[in-house]
Amino acid sequence: MKIVLAPDKFKNSLTGLAFCKAVEAGIHAVNPDIDILKLPLADGGDGTIDVVNFYLKGDIVSVEVHNPFFKLIKANYLYAEDSKTAFIEMAEASGVKLLQPEQFDCKNATTCGTGDMILDALDIGAETIILGIGGSATNDCGIGMATALGYRFLDENEQEVKPIGANLSKIKSIEATHVHPKMGDVSFKVACDVTNPLYGKHGAAQVYAAQKGATTADIKMLDAGLTSFSEILNAVFGINAQSIEGAGAAGGMGIASKVFLNATLESGIQLIKDLANFDEHLNDTDWIITGEGKLDTQTMSGKTIQGVLSSAKAKQIKVAAFCGAIDLDENEAKAIGIEYTDAVMNYAENLEDAMKNSKIYVEKMAKLFTKQL
């Protein structure tokens, strides 16, 4: 029998790899002859870099970059020399995690630091760059990133504007003669699970800017800036920004990635599955055991388990889910393709116990599951 272990992390409790080790121990305690393949996954959120490195086996590169307010800080990204692949998390340089809540001010924030990291990866020889754009503190439509890579954004007097969201409406032309020479030789892939358009009611500013420190007046100004800038993008690149699904992701980094990086926007889980050669590893598999912190109605909205289920369904493989907590009943779980469920909260005394001892409970769940095979 072959079982593939393909979990996401349990946030603040259990990493995907720790889950795999616990489940493997539980299964082999009951039946040491079961063949187990560990393929931890992620959907592009926190902790994705560790899962990516499980497959890339790269090195952490530390580089000096600009934070959201142009101060120099150290940020890290992952680089695998063998495959010439870099994995960069935007949040490392341009994320809210770098700021205190009272510092949030997306109209004055820049993605310049994300561009700094891309620049460094280009200089050390990257041929593929995977960019995660979750957790941004910005709403500059990626002009900070593009400025770092050599683009220039000019006002009506042909003076370069400071690359922040508040200045989007001032941009009247884009100059691209000094773009980094290696840009055309690199394949960019962007983990993007957001489908928001660039501007308007469902756009970057009106949906996300408030949680990044924008006032009502700021949001109106930023939305107008995104609208105005989209017209410039259309004039210069011949692209209708508003028609691109995900253009509004990360304060407009969705469209910026397509225009300035020539990137493909892909779901986070699909990117990780591709890195893992996930579907190829499923041949002759009897069960996939997946898991995440909470199984609920959001699970099928681009989360890891949704990615697992789509692959399992294509190959008619049964799926079990070991989770921290489950908010679906047995029939609801089976309706989305999960044959077997169990949760840490079925055994833990309380939430604190569940968080502290999830590894022990997951191993116990694996033993109980194996006895029923």
C-alpha positions as CSV (number, residue, x, y, z in Angstrom):
1,M,0.0,0.0,0.0
2,K,1.2,3.5,-0.8
3,I,0.1,6.6,1.1
4,V,1.1,10.2,0.1
5,L,1.3,12.8,2.9
6,A,0.4,16.2,1.5
7,P,-0.5,18.7,4.3
8,D,-0.4,22.4,4.8
9,K,0.9,23.7,8.1
10,F,-1.3,24.1,11.3
11,K,-0.6,27.8,11.9
12,N,1.5,28.5,15.0
13,S,1.3,24.8,15.9
14,L,2.7,22.3,13.4
15,T,4.7,22.7,10.2
16,G,3.8,20.6,7.2
17,L,7.0,18.6,7.5
18,A,6.4,18.0,11.3
19,F,2.9,16.8,10.3
20,C,4.4,14.4,7.8
21,K,6.8,13.0,10.4
22,A,4.1,12.5,13.0
23,V,1.8,10.8,10.6
24,E,4.5,8.5,9.3
25,A,5.4,7.5,12.8
26,G,1.8,6.7,13.6
27,I,1.2,4.7,10.4
28,H,4.4,2.7,10.8
29,A,3.7,2.0,14.4
30,V,0.7,0.0,13.2
31,N,2.0,-1.2,9.8
32,P,5.7,-0.7,9.0
33,D,5.1,-2.2,5.5
34,I,3.1,0.8,4.2
35,D,5.0,2.8,1.6
36,I,4.9,6.5,2.6
37,L,5.9,9.5,0.4
38,K,6.1,12.9,2.1
39,L,5.0,15.9,-0.1
40,P,4.3,18.9,2.2
41,L,2.4,21.7,0.5
42,A,1.5,25.4,1.0
43,D,-0.8,27.9,-0.7
44,G,1.5,30.9,-0.8
45,G,0.9,32.2,2.7
46,D,3.2,32.4,5.7
47,G,5.7,29.6,5.9
48,T,5.6,28.9,2.1
49,I,9.3,29.5,1.9
50,D,10.1,26.4,4.1
51,V,8.0,24.2,1.9
52,V,9.5,25.6,-1.3
53,N,13.0,24.9,0.1
54,F,12.0,21.2,0.8
55,Y,11.9,20.9,-3.0
56,L,14.4,23.4,-4.2
57,K,17.0,22.7,-1.5
58,G,18.4,26.2,-1.9
59,D,20.3,28.6,0.3
60,I,19.0,31.6,2.1
61,V,20.4,34.8,0.6
62,S,20.4,38.0,2.8
63,V,20.4,41.3,1.0
64,E,20.1,45.0,2.0
65,V,16.8,46.4,0.7
66,H,14.4,49.3,1.2
67,N,11.5,48.7,3.6
68,P,8.0,50.1,2.8
69,F,9.1,53.6,3.8
70,F,12.6,53.5,2.0
71,K,14.6,52.7,5.1
72,L,17.4,50.1,4.6
73,I,16.9,46.7,6.2
74,K,18.1,43.2,5.7
75,A,15.7,40.8,3.9
76,N,16.1,37.2,2.9
77,Y,15.1,35.1,-0.1
78,L,15.8,31.6,-1.3
79,Y,18.1,30.7,-4.1
80,A,18.8,27.2,-5.5
81,E,22.0,27.2,-7.6
82,D,21.3,23.9,-9.3
83,S,18.0,25.0,-10.9
84,K,18.9,28.7,-11.0
85,T,15.6,29.4,-9.2
86,A,14.8,32.1,-6.6
87,F,11.8,32.3,-4.4
88,I,11.1,35.8,-3.1
89,E,8.4,36.7,-0.6
90,M,7.2,40.3,-1.2
91,A,6.4,40.6,2.5
92,E,10.1,40.2,3.4
93,A,10.7,43.7,2.1
94,S,7.3,45.3,1.5
95,G,5.1,43.6,4.1
96,V,2.9,44.7,7.0
97,K,4.9,42.3,9.1
98,L,7.8,44.8,9.1
99,L,5.6,47.5,10.7
100,Q,3.6,48.2,13.8
101,P,-0.1,48.7,13.2
102,E,0.2,52.4,13.9
103,Q,2.8,52.7,11.2
104,F,0.5,51.4,8.4
105,D,0.2,54.0,5.7
106,C,-0.1,52.4,2.3
107,K,-0.4,55.7,0.3
108,N,3.2,56.5,1.3
109,A,4.5,53.0,1.1
110,T,6.6,51.5,-1.7
111,T,7.4,48.1,-3.2
112,C,10.9,49.2,-4.0
113,G,12.4,46.6,-1.6
114,T,10.7,43.8,-3.5
115,G,12.5,45.1,-6.6
116,D,15.8,45.2,-4.7
117,M,15.4,41.5,-4.0
118,I,14.6,40.7,-7.6
119,L,17.6,42.8,-8.7
120,D,19.9,40.8,-6.4
121,A,18.5,37.5,-7.7
122,L,19.1,38.6,-11.3
123,D,22.7,39.6,-10.5
124,I,23.5,36.2,-9.0
125,G,22.2,34.3,-12.0
126,A,18.5,33.4,-11.4
127,E,16.7,32.2,-14.5
128,T,13.4,31.5,-12.8
129,I,12.0,33.8,-10.1
130,I,8.9,32.7,-8.1
131,L,7.3,35.7,-6.3
132,G,4.9,35.4,-3.4
133,I,2.8,38.6,-3.1
134,G,0.9,38.1,0.1
135,G,1.0,40.3,3.2
136,S,1.9,43.6,1.4
137,A,1.8,47.0,3.1
138,T,1.6,48.8,-0.2
139,N,-0.8,50.2,-2.8
140,D,1.7,51.6,-5.3
141,C,0.7,49.4,-8.2
142,G,4.3,48.0,-8.2
143,I,6.0,51.2,-9.4
144,G,8.5,50.9,-6.5
145,M,9.5,47.4,-7.6
146,A,9.7,48.6,-11.3
147,T,11.8,51.6,-10.3
148,A,14.3,49.4,-8.7
149,L,14.5,47.4,-11.9
150,G,15.2,50.4,-14.0
151,Y,11.8,51.8,-15.1
152,R,11.2,55.5,-14.7
153,F,7.8,57.0,-14.0
154,L,7.6,60.7,-15.1
155,D,5.2,63.5,-14.4
156,E,3.9,66.2,-16.8
157,N,7.3,68.0,-16.5
158,E,9.1,64.7,-17.3
159,Q,10.4,64.6,-13.7
160,E,10.7,61.3,-12.0
161,V,8.0,60.8,-9.3
162,K,8.7,59.2,-5.9
163,P,7.3,55.6,-6.4
164,I,4.4,55.5,-3.8
165,G,0.7,55.1,-4.2
166,A,0.0,58.8,-3.5
167,N,1.8,59.7,-6.7
168,L,0.1,57.3,-9.2
169,S,-2.1,60.1,-10.5
170,K,0.9,62.3,-11.3
171,I,2.4,59.7,-13.7
172,K,2.0,60.8,-17.3
173,S,4.7,58.6,-19.0
174,I,6.9,55.6,-18.4
175,E,10.5,55.3,-19.6
176,A,12.0,51.8,-20.0
177,T,15.3,52.4,-21.7
178,H,17.4,51.6,-18.6
179,V,15.6,48.4,-17.5
180,H,17.9,45.7,-16.2
181,P,19.4,43.8,-19.2
182,K,18.6,40.4,-17.7
183,M,14.9,41.0,-17.3
184,G,14.1,39.5,-20.7
185,D,16.0,36.3,-19.9
186,V,14.1,35.4,-16.7
187,S,10.9,33.5,-16.3
188,F,8.7,35.0,-13.5
189,K,5.9,33.2,-11.8
190,V,3.7,34.9,-9.3
191,A,1.7,33.2,-6.6
192,C,-1.6,35.0,-6.7
193,D,-4.9,33.7,-5.2
194,V,-6.7,37.0,-5.3
195,T,-9.0,37.8,-8.2
196,N,-9.7,41.5,-7.6
197,P,-9.6,43.9,-10.4
198,L,-7.2,46.9,-10.2
199,Y,-9.7,49.6,-9.3
200,G,-13.4,50.3,-8.4
201,K,-15.7,48.7,-5.9
202,H,-13.8,45.4,-5.8
203,G,-10.4,46.9,-6.5
204,A,-7.1,47.0,-4.6
205,A,-7.8,50.3,-2.8
206,Q,-11.5,49.9,-2.0
207,V,-11.2,46.4,-0.7
208,Y,-7.7,46.2,1.0
209,A,-6.3,49.7,1.6
210,A,-8.2,50.3,4.9
211,Q,-6.5,47.4,6.6
212,K,-3.2,48.9,5.4
213,G,-3.8,52.2,7.2
214,A,-5.8,54.2,4.6
215,T,-8.5,56.7,5.6
216,T,-11.7,57.1,3.6
217,A,-10.1,60.1,1.8
218,D,-6.9,58.0,1.1
219,I,-8.9,55.2,-0.4
220,K,-10.7,57.6,-2.8
221,M,-7.4,59.2,-3.8
222,L,-5.7,55.8,-4.3
223,D,-8.5,54.4,-6.3
224,A,-8.4,57.5,-8.6
225,G,-4.6,56.9,-8.9
226,L,-5.0,53.3,-9.9
227,T,-7.6,54.3,-12.4
228,S,-5.4,57.0,-13.9
229,F,-2.3,54.8,-13.9
230,S,-4.3,52.0,-15.7
231,E,-4.8,54.4,-18.6
232,I,-1.0,55.0,-18.8
233,L,-0.4,51.3,-18.8
234,N,-2.8,50.9,-21.6
235,A,-1.2,53.7,-23.6
236,V,2.4,52.4,-23.1
237,F,1.9,48.6,-23.1
238,G,-1.4,48.2,-24.8
239,I,-2.9,46.3,-21.9
240,N,-6.3,46.7,-20.4
241,A,-5.4,46.4,-16.7
242,Q,-8.9,46.3,-15.5
243,S,-9.6,43.2,-17.5
244,I,-6.9,41.1,-15.9
245,E,-8.1,38.8,-13.1
246,G,-6.0,39.5,-10.0
247,A,-4.7,42.8,-11.2
248,G,-5.5,44.4,-7.8
249,A,-3.7,41.8,-5.8
250,A,-1.2,43.2,-3.2
251,G,-2.0,46.9,-4.0
252,G,-1.7,46.4,-7.7
253,M,1.3,44.1,-7.8
254,G,-0.8,41.7,-9.8
255,I,-0.9,43.9,-12.8
256,A,2.6,45.2,-12.2
257,S,3.9,41.6,-12.3
258,K,2.3,41.0,-15.7
259,V,3.4,44.3,-17.2
260,F,6.9,44.9,-15.7
261,L,8.0,41.3,-15.2
262,N,6.0,39.6,-18.0
263,A,5.0,37.1,-15.2
264,T,2.3,34.5,-15.2
265,L,-0.1,34.7,-12.3
266,E,-0.8,31.3,-10.8
267,S,-2.6,30.0,-7.7
268,G,-0.1,29.5,-4.8
269,I,-1.1,25.8,-4.3
270,Q,-0.6,25.1,-8.0
271,L,2.8,26.7,-8.0
272,I,3.9,24.5,-5.1
273,K,2.4,21.4,-6.6
274,D,4.3,22.1,-9.8
275,L,7.6,22.5,-7.8
276,A,6.9,19.2,-6.1
277,N,6.0,17.4,-9.3
278,F,3.0,16.4,-7.2
279,D,0.7,14.8,-9.8
280,E,3.6,12.6,-11.1
281,H,4.2,11.2,-7.7
282,L,0.6,10.0,-7.2
283,N,0.8,7.0,-9.5
284,D,-0.2,3.8,-7.7
285,T,-1.2,5.8,-4.6
286,D,-4.0,4.3,-2.4
287,W,-4.6,7.2,-0.1
288,I,-3.6,10.9,0.2
289,I,-3.5,12.2,3.8
290,T,-3.8,16.0,3.8
291,G,-4.5,18.5,6.6
292,E,-4.6,22.1,7.7
293,G,-5.4,24.0,10.9
294,K,-9.1,24.2,10.1
295,L,-11.4,22.5,7.6
296,D,-14.3,24.7,6.9
297,T,-16.3,26.4,4.0
298,Q,-13.2,28.4,3.1
299,T,-11.2,25.3,2.3
300,M,-12.3,25.2,-1.3
301,S,-11.3,28.8,-1.9
302,G,-7.8,28.2,-3.3
303,K,-6.5,26.5,-0.1
304,T,-4.0,23.6,-0.1
305,I,-6.7,20.9,0.5
306,Q,-8.6,22.1,-2.6
307,G,-5.4,21.6,-4.6
308,V,-4.9,18.1,-3.2
309,L,-8.6,17.2,-3.9
310,S,-8.3,18.3,-7.5
311,S,-5.3,16.0,-8.1
312,A,-6.8,13.1,-6.2
313,K,-10.1,13.3,-8.1
314,A,-8.2,13.2,-11.5
315,K,-6.5,10.0,-10.4
316,Q,-9.4,8.5,-8.4
317,I,-7.4,8.4,-5.1
318,K,-9.1,8.4,-1.7
319,V,-8.4,11.4,0.6
320,A,-8.2,11.6,4.3
321,A,-7.9,14.9,6.2
322,F,-6.3,15.3,9.6
323,C,-7.0,18.8,10.8
324,G,-6.8,20.9,13.9
325,A,-10.5,21.6,13.9
326,I,-13.3,20.7,11.5
327,D,-16.4,22.8,10.8
328,L,-17.9,20.5,8.2
329,D,-20.0,17.4,9.0
330,E,-19.2,14.0,7.5
331,N,-21.6,14.5,4.6
332,E,-20.2,17.9,3.7
333,A,-16.7,16.6,3.8
334,K,-17.6,13.7,1.5
335,A,-19.4,16.1,-0.9
336,I,-16.1,17.8,-1.5
337,G,-14.2,14.5,-1.9
338,I,-12.9,13.7,1.6
339,E,-13.5,10.1,2.6
340,Y,-12.1,10.2,6.1
341,T,-11.7,13.1,8.6
342,D,-10.3,13.5,12.1
343,A,-9.4,16.5,14.2
344,V,-7.0,17.3,17.0
345,M,-9.9,18.9,18.9
346,N,-11.6,15.5,19.1
347,Y,-8.8,14.5,21.6
348,A,-7.4,17.7,23.1
349,E,-8.8,19.1,26.4
350,N,-8.9,22.6,25.1
351,L,-7.3,24.9,22.5
352,E,-4.1,25.5,24.4
353,D,-3.6,21.7,24.7
354,A,-4.4,21.3,21.0
355,M,-1.8,23.9,20.0
356,K,0.8,22.6,22.3
357,N,0.4,18.9,21.6
358,S,-0.8,18.8,18.1
359,K,2.1,16.5,17.0
360,I,1.1,13.9,19.6
361,Y,-2.6,14.0,18.6
362,V,-1.8,13.8,14.9
363,E,0.3,10.7,15.4
364,K,-2.6,9.2,17.4
365,M,-5.0,10.0,14.6
366,A,-2.6,8.3,12.1
367,K,-2.6,5.1,14.2
368,L,-6.4,5.0,14.4
369,F,-6.7,5.6,10.7
370,T,-4.2,2.8,9.9
371,K,-6.1,0.3,12.1
372,Q,-9.2,0.9,9.9
373,L,-7.5,0.3,6.6
